[in-house]
Amino acid sequence: MRSSKRQAVRYIFHMSTQLALRLPADLLADLDWLVGRCSYSNRTEAMRSTLEAAIKFERSRMIDEQYVTAYNDTPQTDEELEDLPKQSFANLDDEDEDWSWL
């Protein structure tokens, strides 16, 4: 692949999309507060970071909801629940292990 073609392909995969956004004055003031409070270099960095955190939070919440659904669809049996304390602490009595961090 020629160098210019390679550069074009690289550019396409690293391209970003610019968004136009209107904010009410109070939300803009809060954004400026966030920039100063969290030492962001500018509003764009604060917005990007906040959006990434919101997406990460919602994805984690979605996974939690999937676990709840799965356990509700197939709950643990009484037998499994009876053995749970034994499974959880089976190796805590091991004298060769350092459990002080617990």
N, C-alpha and C positions, 0 to 999 in steps of 0.2 A: 504494500500500500504506500502510495506517495506521501511525503511528509505533510503537504497541505491537506490531503484527504484525512490523514490521521488526526491532524489538529482539529479539523471540522467535526469529526466523530467525537473526539474528546470534549469539544465545546458543547455539543448537543447533550451529552450525558451529564455534564456538570452545569447545565443551564438552570436558571431559576426563573420563576415567574414573579413579576412585580404586581402587587395588589394596590389598588386605590382604596382608601379607607377613610370614612368620615366618622369622627368621634365627637360626642357632645363635650362641652367645655369641662364639665366635672370629671369625666372619664379621662380626658387628656391631662388634666391636672394630676389625677391619680397615676397615670402612666409616667409623667415627669417625676412624681414622687418616687415611683418604683425604680426609675433609672438612677436617681441619686441614692436611694436606700440600698440598692443591690449592686451598686458600682458598675452598671452597664455603661458601655461607651456611648450609646445613643438609644433612641426610641425603638429603632428597628431591631436592635439586638435584644432589648427587653421584650418586645412583642414576640420575636421568634422563640426566645427561651420560654416565655410563658405559654405559648402555643404548644411547644414540644412537651412541657410538663403536663399540660391539660390532656394531650393525646396519650401520653404514657400512663397517666392516672386512669383515664377511661378504659384503656386496653387492659390494665390490671384489674379494674372493676369488672370488666366483661369476663375475664378468666375466672374471677371469684364467683360470678353468677353462674358460669358453666359448671363449676365444682358443686355449687349448691343444687343446681338442677340434676346433676348426675347422682348426687347422694340422695336426693329426694326420689328420683326414679328407681334407684337401686340402693336402698338403705342397708346399713351394716346389720348383720344378723346378731341376735343375742349372744351367740357363741363367739363371734368376732369381737364384740364389745367386752365380753368376759375376759378374753385373752389380752386385751389392750394394755392393762397395767404391766403385765409380764413382758410384753414386747417392748414397751417404751423404756423400761428401766432394767432390762435384762443385763446389760453390761456395766451398769453404774457401780456394782459391787466389785468390779475387777480392780484388784489392788495395784496392778501394773499401770493403770491409766491415771492421768492427772485430770480430775474433774473439777478443780478449783475454780475454773472460769465460769462454771454454771451458776 
